Amino acid sequence: MAPYGAVEEECVSGAQLIAEALKTQACYAASAVGYLTGKPGICLVVSGPGLIHALGGMANANMNCWPLIVIGGSSDRNQEIMGAFQEFPQVEACRLYSKFSVRPSSLETIPAVIEKAVRCSIYGRPGACYVDMPGDFVNLQVNKSSVKYVKCCLPPPVCTAEHSAVSEAASILAHSRQPLLIIGKGAAYSRAENSIRKLVDQCGLPFLPTPMGKGVVPDNHPNCVAAARSRALQHADVIILFGARLNWILHFGLPPRFRLDVMIIQVDICAEELGNNVRPAANLLGDINAVTEQLLEQLVLMEWKHPSYSEWWKGLREKMKSNEERSKALALQKSLPMNYYTVFHHVRELLPRDCILVSEGANTMDIGRTMLPNYLPRHRLDAGTFGTMGVGLGFAIAAAMVAKDQTPEQRVICVEGDSAFGFSGMEVETICRYNLPVVIIIVNNNGIYRGLDADSWKEMLKSGEPTVCAPPVCLLPNSHYEQIMSAFGGKGYFVKTPEELQNALKASLVEKQVPSLINVMINPQADRKQQDFHWLTRSNM
């Protein structure tokens, strides 16, 4: 086809992902490919409802700033406004969810349109693009000499911040008493891990990763203060944002979560993002990796380093120790059914350091973020900026495809709440069909946040019809989700004890031939300790 020459060098297409195009998960998967590789994933969808199913993935990609190209079939042009099969205003609809939405005016212009879609998806702030292909284009023919072939776009330009702004930011940081770095997924996308690690090490700075900023600097680095998140945010006098936005995830940068007089140094690729919610003390507009190197060079010239014995570090370490001890006490509880912390403690002990973690759910995702460490960048995928549920297995498929291509021995661990698994559970068939290196762990509490045990459920049914008396957040107790995996030829495990969990996970990691699913039963009333970040209520006590 004419457009292929413009796409092949800068896009990740993946026939397997396209083969799933009629499913909602395809667009989520393609967007995750874009984040993991830095090149736009391609999602091919049919017209009307097929395109509508992809809108959620497009919106999610745009909110997360991930490169994605959706190519959608549409009704024949000569049948417009006649009530054609699956007729829908697709170009107009996609404008709300993308950076660029267009229908080529002719076959001859397709290469130029595709080139622009690729360029728009990766230049500036990455995002989704949509290209509409009318049905009558399929059988049209044109003279090859009339096709407007174009070369693939150049890689995104690397922009640096103004020297004066870098000097101002370095001066502000050098005069701080309680500095803090916040590392967002924008830093992960920009491949800024080496420069940010140098900044942390050479300047002795505490850092706090956002959920998908985990691993840019390893979670086990001594300067990681994630265990004292609230203390760090509330008391920092100077904060540098590396590819992180002051949105709901960071409480908008406002009191009482932040100091009223906090000085924000904002590093971002998007000028429109600078100054949202809080006026920055310094704006550093540019590529995060390049700007970090500028800032580090300036601080090295100043020979500045935050002292490791400061009162700021002393208070942070005390709070970290206190919170870690509370989590450890919960993790080592021997009572059955298990709680979240016990499950994650035993999972953490066995996880490969280089595995890609996909996390989805309510308490499962929130607690898992604090309990399951990341040591490498771009090795965690979750609900993200949009707080999207239903992305888990699509993300796992994408991560497994990338891993198969780049690091064949790498495993993808998808940790799901039981309710979250319900959004996309049938994608287990896709995982089995392509024999992807995925281990799914379902933390099953029989509901959303809290459920009922089997005895309580039976007792509740005595009071009337379940449609009337069953709490809407409760699911059927002890559902055997592992049988879905078994039905498609994978390995399924139903576990209730730490020993059973350890044995099942060890067997799943050793198994190289087929995927696995471990259904872990926990106490339906299990909850999180108070200070865990909560993605729905946006609290972090």
N, C-alpha and C positions, 0 to 999 in steps of 0.2 A: 504493500500500500504506500501511497505517496507520503503520508506523514511520518513513516517509520524512521526515515533518515534523520529527521529533526529531533526524534525522541530518544533513539537508542543509546546515545552516549551519556545523557544526563538523567535518565529515568530508570527506575526499577519496575519492570513490568510484572514478571512472575506469572506464568501461565496458570499455575495452581490457584493464585488469588483471583484471577479473572474467571476461572472456572466456577468460582463460588459467587458470581456476580448477582445472582438472583436473591441472595440472602442478605439480610441487614448487616451481618457481620463483615461482609466483604469490604465495605468502605472503612470501617474501623481498622481492619487489618491493613489495608493499603496505607492509611494515614500513619500507622505505627511503623511500617516499613520506611516511610519518609523520615520519621524522627530518628530511627536507628541508623539509617544509612546516609542521611543528609541529601538524598536525591528523592524526587517525588515518586511515591507509589502510585500505580495506575489502577483505577477501578472502572471496569466496563459494566454498564447497566443497561437494561432494556428500558423502554419508554414508560411514561405514566407512572404506575405504582412502583415499578422498578427504580425509577429515579427518585421518587418520594421516599422510598426506603433508605436511599443513600444520603438524604438530607441531614439526618442525625450525625452521620460520620463526617460530612462536610463541615457542619457547625462545630463539631468537636475538634476537628483539625484546625479550623480557624481560631478557635478559642485557645487551643494549645500552641498555636503558631508552628504547625507542622506542615511540610509541603505535601500536597496531594493533587492529583489530576483525576477528575471524573469525566469519562466519555460516555455520553448517553445517546442511545437511539431515540428517535422521535417520529412522529407521524409524517407521512409524505407531505411535501409543501403544497401540492395542489389540492389537498384535502383539508387544509386549515379552515377553521370555523364551520366545518360541515359535520362535526361530530365524528371524526375519524377514530379508529381503534386506539385506545389509550391516549387520546389527544389531551395535552396539558401544556400550559404556558411554562415550559421548562427553563428557558433562558431567564425569564423574568423571576421565576421562583428561586433560582440558584443565586441570584444577585444578593439576596439577603444573607447567604451562607458562604460566600466566596469572595476572593479578591478580584476575580475576572470571570465573566460568564459571557459566552459568545456562541453564535452559530456561523460557521464559515459561509461566505456568500456564494461560493462555488467550489467544485473539486480542486480547481487550480490554486485556491488560496489555503487549502488545508495545511500544507507544510508550514506556512508563515504563522497560521493561527496556533498550531501545536508548539512552534518555537516560542511564541509569546506566552502561551500557557505555562510552559516549562520555566521560562524566565520569571514570570510573575510569581510562580509558586516558591521560588528559592531566593529571589532578590528582596532586599529590605527585610521586613518581618515576614517570615514564611507563612504560607497558608494554602487554602484550597482554591482550585480553579476548575471551571466547568466548560466543556466543549460539547456542543449539541450536533448530532449527526442525523439529518432527516433520512427516513427510510428510502426515499427515491435516489439518494446518493449511491446506494449499494450497487445498483446496476447501471449507473451512468458511466459513460466512457468519454474521455477527452484525449486530445492529442498530447503525447508526452512532452512535446516541445513547449506547450503552453503552460505547463505546471511551474509554479513559482517556487522552485526549490531554494531553501535557505540553509545555511550552516547552523549547527547547534550553537546555542548561546554560550558565551564565556562563563566561567565560574563566577559566583557572586563577588562583586568588588569588596575588598577589605578596607573599611574606613577606620581612621584613627580619630581620637578626640583632639580638640584644640589644646595646644600646649599650655596656654594660660589656665584652662579649666583643670588640666592635670596637676599643674603646680598648686592651684587653689585647693584641690581635693587632698593632695599630699600634705599641705600645711594644716588643713582641718584635722586630718587623721593624726598627724604628729602632735597636735595639741590636745588630743582626746585623753580622757582618763579611763573611760569604760567603752572601748571600741568593740564593734561586732561586724563580722562579714555575714551576709545572707546569700547563699548560693542557690540560684534557681535553675530550672530546667533549660532556660536560655543559655546558661553557661555550659551545660552538658551538650546542647545542640551545637554550640560554636566550637566545640573541642578545646575548651579553655582549661582542661584539667591540669596540664603541666604548669602553666603560668600561675594559676590560682594556688596550686600546691606550693610553688616557690614563694608566693606572697605570704601564705600562712606560715611557712617554715622560717623564712628570713625575718619576718616582722613579728613573729610570736603572737599572732592574732587568733582569738576565738572565732569559730565559725558555726553557723547554723544552716543546714541544708533544708530546702523545701522538699516535699515528698519525692519528686522526680529529680531533684538536685542531689539526692543521696548518691554517693560514690564518686562524684567529681573529685572530692578529697575523701579517702576511705572513712567509713563510719567509725573505725577503731583508731583513728588518728587521735592523739592525746588532746588536740585543740578543738575537737568536736564537742559542742556543748548542747547537743540535741536533748540530753537527759535533763537539762535545766532550761528548757525552751522559754517558759514564761518568765523566769528570772532574767534571762539574757535580753529578751525583748523589752521588758518593763524598765530596765535600769541602764541600758546602753545609752551613752550620750552622743556617740557618732556611729552611724550604721552605713555600711556600703552595700548596696544592692547590686549583685551581679546577675543580670538576666532574671530577676524576680520582680513581680509587680505587687504594688501595695493594694491588693484586692482583698476579698474575703478570707483568703488563706492566711494572709498576714494582717488581718484585722484592720485593713485600710491604713495602717500606720498611725492610728489615732489612739488617744487616751481612752480607757485606762490601760490598754495593752502596751502602749508606748509612752515614753515621757513626752510631756507637752513641749519641751524645749529640745527634743532630739534633733540632731543635725543629720540629714539624709544626703548621702552621696550616691547618685543614681547612675548606673552604667547600663545602657540599653541601646539596641540597634534602631529603635523606633522613636523618632523625635516626639511624636504625639503622646507617647507614654510618659515622657518626662514631666514631672509635676502633678501627676494624677493623685488627688487626695491630700498630698502633703507637698508644700513648696520645698524643693531640694536646696541644700546649701551649695551644692555643686552638681552640674549636669555634665556627664561624660558620654557624649553621643558617638557611637561607633561599634565596631565588632568587639565583642566582649573579650576575646582572647588578645586581640591587638591592644585594646585599651588597658587590660590588666598588665601587659608587658610595659606599657608606657608608665603606668602608676608605680610598678615595681622598680623600674629604672630610676624614677625620681626619688623614691624612698631610700634606695640604696645609696644614692648620692648624698642624701641627708643623713645617712648612717643612723636611721631611726629604727628602734625595735621596742615593742611594748614589753615591759618587764614581766617575767613569769612569776615573780613574787609579789605582784601588786595586790591590793585589797580586792580589786575587781576579779582577778583570777581566784583569789582565796574564796570569795563568796560563791563564785560559779562552781568551783570544785566541791564545796560543801553541799550545795544543792544537788549536784549531780550524784554524789555519793548517797545522799538521803533517798533520792528517787530510785536509784538503781537498787538499793537495798529493799525498798518496798516492792519493786517488780520481782526481785529475786525471791522474796518471801512468798509471793503469789505463785511464782513458777514452780517452787519446790513443794507445794501442797500435795499431799498424798491422797486426798479424798477423791472419791468417784461419785458421779461423772467428773471428768476433768474440767478445768476452767481454761480460758483463752491463753493465759500466761504459761500454764503447764504445757499445752499443746505447742506453742511457739518455742518454748525452751527446748523441747526435744527435737523439733524440726530444725532449729538453728544449729544444734550440735552436729547434724548430719549433712547440711546443705553444702554443695561444692562452692568454693569461693567465687568461681567465675560464672555461676548460673545466672540466668536472667529471671528476675522475680516479677511475676504479674500478680497484682493484688486487687481484689474487688470485694466490696461488701460494706457493711456498716461498721460494727465493732471489729470484725475480722480485718478490715483494711486499716482502721485507726490503730489498733493495738499491734498489728503486724508491722506497721511502719516503725514503731519504736523497738520491737523485739527482733526483727529480722534485718540484719545488717547488709549493706551493700559496700563492696570494696572497689568496684569499678564503675566508671561513668556509663550512662545509658543502659544500665542493667536493672532498671526498675520501671515498670509501667503500671499506672493505676487510673483512677477516675479523673484525675487531672483538674485543670482550671474550671472545666464545665461541670465537674462532679457527676460525670455520666456513668450510670449503671447499665450493665449489659455489654460492656466492652471486653470483658475478661478473656473469653475464649478466642475472640477475634484477634486480640492483641497477642495471645499465646501462639496462635497459628502464624502470625506475622513474625514474631520473634524466632519461632522454630524454623521458618523458612530462611530467615537471615542467618541463623546459626548454622543450618545445614550447608549453606553456601560458603560461609566464611570460616567457621570453626566447628567442623562436623561433630566433635566430641562434646560440645557444650550442651547443657541441659536447660530446659525451660521449666520453671516451677510455678505453677498457677495456683495461687491460694485464694479460694473463693468462700464466701459465706453461702449458706444453703439457698437463701433467697436470690442472691446474685447469680448463682449457678443456673437458676430457673430461667433467667433471661436468654441464655444462649447455650443451654445444656446439650442440645442436639448437634452442636458443632463437634461433639465427641466423635461423631461419624466421620467428619472431615479429618480430624486428627488421626483416626485409625486408618482411614483410606490412604492417606499419604505417609503413614507410619512416621509421624513427627515425634521428635525427642521431647515429649511433654509429660510431666507428672502433675496431675491435678490433685490438690488437697482441699477437700471441702470441710470447713469447720461448721458442724451441723448442730445448731441449737434449737431446731424445730420451729424457727420463725425469724422475724425481722426484729433485731435487738433482743427480744425475749420470746420464748415459746412456752409450750406446755409439755410435760412428760406424758407418757402413755396413760398412766393411771388418771392423771388430772384431765386428760382429753376425754377418756371414757366417762368420767364423772360429769364433765361439762355436757356431754351429749344427752345425759338423762334429763336435762332441763329443757330440751326442745330441739327444734331443727337447727343443724349446724349453720345454715345460712343466716339464722337469726342470733344464735347465742355464741358462735365461735368468734373470738377476737380477730379482727382483720389482719393483725400482724402475726398470727399463728399459722403454721403449716402443719401438715400431717406429721405426727411424731415418728421418729425412727425410720424415715423414708430411706430406701436402699438405692441411693443414687449410683453406687458402684456397679449396680447391675446394668446400667446404661452402657458403661464402658465394656463390661463383659459381653453384652449383646452384640457389639461390633468387633469383637475379637481381641480387645485389650485386656489388661489385668485389673480386676477390681478387688478392693479390700474394705471390709467393714470393721472398724476398730473402736474399742471402748476404753482401753487402758494404755498407759505410757509404753509398756512393753510391746503391746500389739502395734502401736504407732511406730515405734522404732523398727520393729521387724518388717513392717510393711514398707516403710520408706527406704530401708536398706535394700530390700528386694527390688523396689521400683527403680532405684538408682543403678543397681547392678544390671537390670533387665535392659538389653540393647535392641531387642527385636520388636517390641510393641509398646505403646503408651500405657500409662497406669493411672488409676483414680483411687484415692484413699478417702473414704468417707469416715470422718472422725466425729464421733458423738461426744458432745460436751454437755455440761449442766445447762438446761434451758434458761435458767435464771442467772447465768454467769454474766458479769458486767465488767466494765473497765474501771481501773482506778481513776481518781478524779482528775488528775492532771493530763491524761491522754488527750491529744488533739482530736476533736470530733468534727467530721467533715460536714455534717448536717446542721448541728447547732453552732458550729464555728467557735466552740469553746476550747479553752486550754487552761484549766485552773491551776 
